[in-house]
Amino acid sequence: MNNFVSVSSRLRKTVPLISAGALLVSAATSVAEDWPRWRGPGMDGISKESDWLAYWAPGGPKTLWKARVGEGFGSMAVADGRLFVVGLDKRSRKEFIRCLDAETGKERWQYSYPARFKPQYYEGGTSGTPTVDGDTVYFLEQTGRLFSFEAATGKLKWGVEVGKASGSELGVWGLTGAPLVHGDLLILNVGSTGAAFNKNTGKLVWKSRSAKNGYATPIPFKQGGRTLVGIFSSGGLAAVEPKTGNVAWTQPWKTKYDVNAADPVLVNDTHIYISSGYGSGGAMLQLTGSGAKVVWQSKELRTQFNPALYLDGHLYGIDGDTSSNRATLNCIDAKTGRGKWKSRPLGSGGGVMAADGKLILLSARGELSVGKATSEAFKPTGAKQVFGGKSWTNPVLANGRIYCRNSRGDLVCVDVRN
């Protein structure tokens, strides 16, 4: 096992923290919630947080703090008062995993390592999101280094070269899906249909055949009384048994350049939505006794990177490719795939999450807005220009604060506590 002895680590003084994961805000029905991994606790982009400010005066809510975290497109994980984010410093050619105080933005620790990824067709920067599991944080970087740290201190527990261990090829845009914690396993979108490592030791548990990976995060779901994990690989969706990696079924889905990057969306116990960009569109899959079948296909929502959200019979997501510079937030009917509405153009992309029946949208141009999730239209009840530059990153609401990040490394915390 490679412990990355050449990697530098710097620890700042650590202050005791109080867990806010289940903190009651002001009443029994008002809940604050951590966001410990990509797409949140439910892995669906939807927070259970309530009693946060969704109607903003002109100029928007107060900015609590700003920080520089390095170039990149990955989102943030927030747990136990800590925020974890990764960025590239092009001058030193190092990537930095940073732990910040979620309330003040002050750095608690950082861990750096030499940048190896060579960007193609875009300006570069990191693309993954850390995963927090209890007192441990995991991160998979683009060329295959998988890290395990003590969340409080940044101490490296172990590190492993995923490609060498699994013998897998690397996609054009590297490895971008976040590690999925399943029991004692870390399941990754690596190879043809994934790979799994022991989360305590970094030891390889199972692997699939060598092939270029997809870019989505693995998603667990139930079918026929058993748990399976959906791996949106370069060739389509594969349902695998998490303990063995055995493939239960596959649904082919071909996208230009093999960019299957947006996570599959669990609509209910029997349906999964898959979607991709480059004009591909999406498909609703119905789970059958032994596999899945396509219910409908539509080009009304083409999610290139960030997955769609499912709320009350509708799917909401960023439609369009980053090269078009005319991406929109779209709503479609989950039963039919028919379009309901499109927002005004957002630029080259953007990110969206939901909480308390409302959409929280960050445009590619750095405008943060919020509005009720309805099938009629997106009518913002507040908007704030949080920064310039380009942002394709999903915003994160955690414990009454919204965190936004752009590609050049600006991280902004906005206070939406009532």
C-alpha positions as CSV (number, residue, x, y, z in Angstrom):
1,M,0.0,0.0,0.0
2,N,1.2,3.4,-0.9
3,N,1.0,5.8,2.0
4,F,1.9,8.8,-0.1
5,V,5.0,9.7,1.9
6,S,5.8,12.5,-0.5
7,V,2.6,14.3,0.3
8,S,2.8,17.2,2.8
9,S,0.3,17.8,5.6
10,R,-0.2,20.8,7.8
11,L,-2.3,20.9,10.9
12,R,-3.6,23.9,12.5
13,K,-4.9,24.2,16.1
14,T,-8.1,22.2,16.5
15,V,-11.0,23.6,18.5
16,P,-13.6,21.2,20.0
17,L,-16.7,21.0,17.8
18,I,-20.3,20.3,18.6
19,S,-22.2,18.1,16.2
20,A,-24.9,19.9,14.3
21,G,-26.2,17.0,12.3
22,A,-29.5,16.7,14.2
23,L,-29.7,20.2,15.9
24,L,-33.1,21.5,16.6
25,V,-33.2,25.1,15.4
26,S,-36.2,26.9,17.1
27,A,-39.0,24.5,17.3
28,A,-39.6,20.8,17.2
29,T,-40.4,21.0,13.5
30,S,-37.5,23.1,12.5
31,V,-34.5,21.0,11.7
32,A,-30.9,21.9,10.7
33,E,-29.0,19.3,8.8
34,D,-25.4,18.4,7.9
35,W,-24.4,17.6,4.3
36,P,-21.7,15.0,4.7
37,R,-21.3,13.8,1.1
38,W,-22.1,14.6,-2.5
39,R,-25.8,15.2,-2.9
40,G,-26.4,15.1,0.8
41,P,-27.6,12.6,3.4
42,G,-30.2,11.1,1.1
43,M,-27.9,11.2,-1.9
44,D,-30.7,12.9,-3.8
45,G,-29.7,16.5,-3.7
46,I,-32.6,17.3,-1.2
47,S,-32.1,18.6,2.3
48,K,-34.7,18.0,5.1
49,E,-33.7,21.4,6.6
50,S,-36.5,23.8,7.4
51,D,-37.0,27.2,8.9
52,W,-34.4,28.8,6.7
53,L,-34.8,32.1,5.0
54,A,-36.2,31.7,1.5
55,Y,-37.6,35.2,0.9
56,W,-34.8,37.7,0.4
57,A,-34.7,41.5,0.5
58,P,-33.0,43.2,-2.4
59,G,-29.3,42.4,-2.3
60,G,-29.9,39.1,-0.7
61,P,-28.9,37.7,2.7
62,K,-25.6,38.5,4.5
63,T,-22.4,37.0,3.3
64,L,-20.8,35.5,6.5
65,W,-17.3,34.8,5.0
66,K,-15.3,34.2,1.9
67,A,-12.3,31.9,1.4
68,R,-9.9,30.9,-1.4
69,V,-9.7,27.1,-1.8
70,G,-8.0,26.5,-5.2
71,E,-9.4,25.9,-8.7
72,G,-11.9,23.2,-9.3
73,F,-15.5,22.1,-9.8
74,G,-16.1,19.7,-6.9
75,S,-18.8,20.5,-4.3
76,M,-18.5,20.7,-0.5
77,A,-19.2,18.3,2.4
78,V,-20.3,19.7,5.7
79,A,-20.3,17.7,9.0
80,D,-19.8,18.3,12.7
81,G,-19.1,22.0,12.1
82,R,-16.4,21.3,9.5
83,L,-16.5,22.0,5.8
84,F,-14.3,19.9,3.4
85,V,-13.4,21.0,-0.1
86,V,-10.6,20.3,-2.6
87,G,-8.8,22.7,-5.0
88,L,-5.8,23.1,-7.3
89,D,-3.0,25.6,-6.9
90,K,-1.6,26.0,-10.4
91,R,1.5,27.9,-9.2
92,S,2.8,25.1,-7.0
93,R,1.1,22.3,-9.1
94,K,-0.4,20.9,-5.9
95,E,-3.9,20.0,-5.0
96,F,-5.2,20.8,-1.5
97,I,-7.8,19.0,0.6
98,R,-9.0,21.7,3.1
99,C,-11.0,21.5,6.3
100,L,-12.5,24.8,7.2
101,D,-14.6,25.9,10.1
102,A,-18.1,25.9,8.7
103,E,-19.2,28.9,10.7
104,T,-16.2,31.2,10.3
105,G,-14.3,29.9,7.2
106,K,-11.0,29.6,9.1
107,E,-8.8,26.8,8.0
108,R,-8.5,23.9,10.5
109,W,-6.2,21.7,8.5
110,Q,-5.0,21.1,4.9
111,Y,-3.4,18.2,3.1
112,S,-1.5,18.7,-0.2
113,Y,-0.2,16.4,-2.8
114,P,1.4,16.9,-6.3
115,A,-1.1,17.4,-9.0
116,R,-0.9,14.8,-11.7
117,F,-4.1,15.2,-13.8
118,K,-3.6,16.9,-17.2
119,P,-6.9,18.6,-18.2
120,Q,-8.4,18.1,-21.6
121,Y,-10.9,20.4,-23.3
122,Y,-11.4,22.6,-20.2
123,E,-9.2,24.7,-17.9
124,G,-8.6,22.1,-15.3
125,G,-8.9,22.0,-11.5
126,T,-10.2,19.3,-9.2
127,S,-13.6,17.7,-9.7
128,G,-14.3,15.4,-6.8
129,T,-16.2,15.9,-3.5
130,P,-15.1,14.4,-0.2
131,T,-17.2,11.9,1.7
132,V,-17.5,12.1,5.5
133,D,-18.3,9.0,7.4
134,G,-18.3,9.4,11.2
135,D,-14.8,10.5,12.3
136,T,-13.3,9.8,8.8
137,V,-13.2,11.7,5.5
138,Y,-12.5,10.0,2.2
139,F,-11.5,11.5,-1.1
140,L,-10.8,10.1,-4.6
141,E,-8.7,12.3,-6.8
142,Q,-8.8,12.3,-10.6
143,T,-5.8,10.1,-11.3
144,G,-6.8,7.4,-8.7
145,R,-5.3,8.3,-5.4
146,L,-7.8,7.3,-2.7
147,F,-7.3,8.9,0.7
148,S,-8.6,8.3,4.2
149,F,-8.2,11.0,6.9
150,E,-9.1,11.7,10.5
151,A,-11.8,14.3,10.0
152,A,-10.8,16.4,13.0
153,T,-7.0,16.5,12.5
154,G,-6.3,15.7,8.8
155,K,-4.0,12.8,9.8
156,L,-3.7,10.4,6.9
157,K,-5.0,7.0,7.9
158,W,-4.1,5.3,4.6
159,G,-3.8,5.9,0.9
160,V,-4.0,3.6,-2.1
161,E,-3.5,3.9,-5.8
162,V,-6.8,2.7,-7.2
163,G,-5.7,2.2,-10.7
164,K,-2.7,0.0,-9.7
165,A,-4.8,-2.0,-7.3
166,S,-7.7,-2.6,-9.7
167,G,-5.9,-2.6,-13.0
168,S,-8.5,-0.1,-14.4
169,E,-8.2,2.3,-17.2
170,L,-8.8,6.0,-16.7
171,G,-11.5,8.0,-18.4
172,V,-10.6,11.2,-20.3
173,W,-11.7,13.4,-17.4
174,G,-10.3,11.1,-14.7
175,L,-12.2,9.7,-11.7
176,T,-14.8,12.1,-10.6
177,G,-17.5,10.2,-8.7
178,A,-17.4,10.5,-4.9
179,P,-16.7,7.3,-2.8
180,L,-19.9,5.6,-1.6
181,V,-19.7,4.2,1.9
182,H,-21.6,0.9,2.2
183,G,-20.9,-0.9,5.4
184,D,-17.2,-1.5,5.5
185,L,-16.8,-0.8,1.8
186,L,-15.9,2.2,-0.3
187,I,-17.5,1.6,-3.7
188,L,-16.1,3.6,-6.6
189,N,-17.0,4.2,-10.2
190,V,-13.9,2.5,-11.6
191,G,-13.5,0.1,-14.4
192,S,-16.4,-1.4,-16.4
193,T,-18.8,-1.7,-13.4
194,G,-17.0,-0.4,-10.3
195,A,-14.6,-1.5,-7.6
196,A,-14.7,-1.7,-3.8
197,F,-12.1,-1.1,-1.2
198,N,-12.2,-1.8,2.6
199,K,-12.9,1.6,4.2
200,N,-10.7,0.8,7.3
201,T,-7.6,-0.5,5.5
202,G,-7.8,0.6,1.8
203,K,-7.5,-3.1,0.7
204,L,-9.1,-4.0,-2.6
205,V,-12.2,-6.2,-2.0
206,W,-13.5,-6.6,-5.6
207,K,-13.0,-5.2,-9.0
208,S,-14.6,-5.3,-12.4
209,R,-12.9,-5.8,-15.8
210,S,-10.6,-3.0,-17.0
211,A,-12.4,-0.3,-19.0
212,K,-12.8,3.4,-19.0
213,N,-14.9,4.6,-16.1
214,G,-18.1,6.6,-16.0
215,Y,-18.1,9.8,-14.0
216,A,-21.1,9.5,-11.7
217,T,-21.2,8.6,-8.0
218,P,-22.5,5.0,-7.2
219,I,-26.1,5.0,-5.9
220,P,-27.6,2.2,-3.6
221,F,-31.2,1.1,-4.2
222,K,-33.5,-1.8,-3.3
223,Q,-34.8,-4.4,-5.8
224,G,-36.6,-7.6,-5.0
225,G,-35.7,-7.4,-1.3
226,R,-32.0,-7.0,-1.8
227,T,-29.7,-4.0,-2.0
228,L,-27.9,-3.2,-5.2
229,V,-25.6,-0.4,-6.3
230,G,-26.1,1.5,-9.5
231,I,-22.9,2.2,-11.4
232,F,-23.4,4.7,-14.3
233,S,-20.5,3.5,-16.3
234,S,-19.2,4.7,-19.6
235,G,-21.5,2.2,-21.4
236,G,-24.7,2.5,-19.3
237,L,-26.2,1.7,-15.9
238,A,-25.0,-1.5,-14.2
239,A,-26.7,-2.8,-11.0
240,V,-24.1,-4.7,-8.9
241,E,-24.2,-6.6,-5.7
242,P,-22.2,-4.4,-3.2
243,K,-20.4,-7.3,-1.4
244,T,-19.2,-9.1,-4.5
245,G,-19.4,-6.8,-7.4
246,N,-21.4,-9.4,-9.3
247,V,-23.6,-7.7,-12.0
248,A,-27.3,-8.3,-11.6
249,W,-28.3,-6.4,-14.7
250,T,-27.3,-3.7,-17.1
251,Q,-29.1,-1.0,-19.1
252,P,-27.1,0.3,-22.1
253,W,-26.9,4.1,-22.4
254,K,-24.5,5.5,-24.9
255,T,-23.4,9.1,-24.7
256,K,-20.9,11.0,-26.9
257,Y,-17.4,10.8,-25.5
258,D,-18.6,8.2,-22.9
259,V,-19.6,11.0,-20.5
260,N,-22.2,9.4,-18.3
261,A,-21.6,11.8,-15.4
262,A,-24.9,12.7,-13.7
263,D,-25.9,10.3,-11.0
264,P,-29.0,8.1,-11.6
265,V,-32.0,9.5,-9.7
266,L,-34.2,7.2,-7.6
267,V,-37.7,8.4,-8.3
268,N,-39.4,5.8,-6.1
269,D,-39.1,2.1,-5.2
270,T,-39.6,1.0,-8.7
271,H,-38.2,3.7,-11.0
272,I,-34.8,5.1,-11.8
273,Y,-34.1,8.1,-14.0
274,I,-30.8,8.3,-16.0
275,S,-29.7,11.3,-18.1
276,S,-26.7,12.7,-19.9
277,G,-25.7,15.6,-22.1
278,Y,-24.4,16.0,-25.6
279,G,-28.0,15.9,-26.9
280,S,-28.7,12.5,-25.3
281,G,-31.5,13.4,-23.0
282,G,-32.9,11.0,-20.4
283,A,-34.8,7.8,-19.8
284,M,-37.1,6.5,-17.1
285,L,-36.4,2.9,-16.1
286,Q,-38.8,0.6,-14.4
287,L,-37.4,-2.1,-12.2
288,T,-38.7,-5.5,-13.1
289,G,-38.2,-8.8,-11.3
290,S,-34.7,-9.4,-12.7
291,G,-33.8,-6.2,-14.5
292,A,-35.1,-2.9,-15.8
293,K,-37.0,-1.7,-18.8
294,V,-37.3,1.7,-20.5
295,V,-40.7,3.4,-19.8
296,W,-40.0,6.6,-21.8
297,Q,-37.1,8.5,-23.3
298,S,-37.0,12.3,-23.7
299,K,-34.6,15.1,-24.7
300,E,-36.4,17.7,-22.5
301,L,-33.8,17.3,-19.8
302,R,-30.1,16.6,-20.7
303,T,-28.1,16.7,-17.5
304,Q,-24.5,16.8,-18.5
305,F,-22.8,16.9,-15.1
306,N,-25.1,17.6,-12.2
307,P,-28.0,15.1,-11.5
308,A,-31.7,16.0,-11.6
309,L,-33.9,16.3,-8.5
310,Y,-37.1,14.4,-8.0
311,L,-39.9,16.3,-6.2
312,D,-43.6,15.6,-6.2
313,G,-43.9,14.0,-9.5
314,H,-41.5,16.2,-11.4
315,L,-37.8,16.2,-12.3
316,Y,-35.8,19.4,-12.1
317,G,-32.3,19.8,-13.4
318,I,-29.7,21.8,-15.4
319,D,-30.3,21.2,-19.1
320,G,-27.7,21.7,-21.8
321,D,-24.0,21.3,-22.5
322,T,-21.3,23.6,-21.0
323,S,-20.1,24.5,-24.5
324,S,-23.5,26.0,-25.5
325,N,-23.4,28.9,-22.9
326,R,-27.2,28.7,-22.9
327,A,-28.0,26.1,-20.2
328,T,-31.4,26.4,-18.4
329,L,-33.1,25.0,-15.4
330,N,-35.8,22.7,-16.7
331,C,-38.8,20.9,-15.2
332,I,-40.3,17.8,-16.7
333,D,-43.1,15.4,-15.8
334,A,-41.6,12.3,-14.3
335,K,-44.5,10.1,-15.7
336,T,-44.2,11.1,-19.3
337,G,-40.9,13.0,-19.8
338,R,-42.8,16.0,-21.2
339,G,-41.3,19.4,-20.5
340,K,-43.2,21.7,-18.2
341,W,-41.0,24.8,-18.2
342,K,-37.5,26.2,-18.8
343,S,-35.8,29.1,-16.9
344,R,-34.0,32.0,-18.5
345,P,-30.4,31.0,-19.7
346,L,-27.9,30.5,-16.9
347,G,-24.7,30.6,-18.9
348,S,-22.6,27.6,-19.5
349,G,-24.2,25.5,-16.7
350,G,-24.9,25.7,-13.0
351,G,-26.0,23.6,-10.0
352,V,-29.2,23.1,-8.1
353,M,-30.4,21.5,-4.8
354,A,-33.7,21.5,-2.9
355,A,-34.9,22.0,0.6
356,D,-38.4,22.5,2.2
357,G,-40.1,22.4,-1.2
358,K,-37.8,25.0,-2.7
359,L,-35.0,25.0,-5.3
360,I,-31.7,26.6,-4.6
361,L,-30.0,27.5,-7.8
362,L,-26.5,28.7,-8.6
363,S,-26.0,29.9,-12.2
364,A,-22.7,29.5,-14.1
365,R,-22.4,33.3,-13.8
366,G,-22.4,33.2,-10.0
367,E,-26.0,34.2,-9.2
368,L,-27.6,32.4,-6.3
369,S,-31.4,32.3,-6.3
370,V,-34.2,30.5,-4.5
371,G,-37.8,29.7,-5.5
372,K,-40.6,27.3,-4.9
373,A,-40.4,24.0,-6.8
374,T,-43.6,23.9,-8.9
375,S,-44.6,22.6,-12.3
376,E,-45.6,26.1,-13.4
377,A,-42.4,28.1,-13.5
378,F,-39.3,29.0,-11.5
379,K,-40.2,32.3,-9.8
380,P,-37.3,33.4,-7.6
381,T,-38.2,34.7,-4.1
382,G,-34.7,36.0,-3.7
383,A,-31.4,36.4,-5.6
384,K,-27.9,37.4,-4.8
385,Q,-24.8,37.7,-6.9
386,V,-22.3,35.9,-4.8
387,F,-19.2,36.0,-7.1
388,G,-18.1,36.3,-10.7
389,G,-16.2,33.8,-12.8
390,K,-17.6,30.4,-13.7
391,S,-19.5,28.0,-11.5
392,W,-20.8,24.5,-12.4
393,T,-20.9,23.4,-8.8
394,N,-24.0,22.5,-6.8
395,P,-24.6,24.8,-3.9
396,V,-24.9,23.3,-0.4
397,L,-27.4,24.3,2.3
398,A,-26.2,23.1,5.8
399,N,-27.4,24.3,9.2
400,G,-28.8,27.6,7.9
401,R,-25.9,28.5,5.6
402,I,-25.6,28.2,1.9
403,Y,-22.1,27.5,0.5
404,C,-21.2,28.3,-3.1
405,R,-18.0,27.7,-5.0
406,N,-16.7,28.8,-8.4
407,S,-14.1,27.3,-10.7
408,R,-11.4,29.8,-9.9
409,G,-11.5,28.9,-6.2
410,D,-13.8,31.4,-4.5
411,L,-15.9,29.9,-1.7
412,V,-18.7,32.0,-0.2
413,C,-20.9,31.3,2.8
414,V,-24.3,33.0,2.9
415,D,-26.4,33.2,6.1
416,V,-30.0,32.1,5.6
417,R,-30.9,31.4,9.2
418,N,-34.2,32.9,10.3
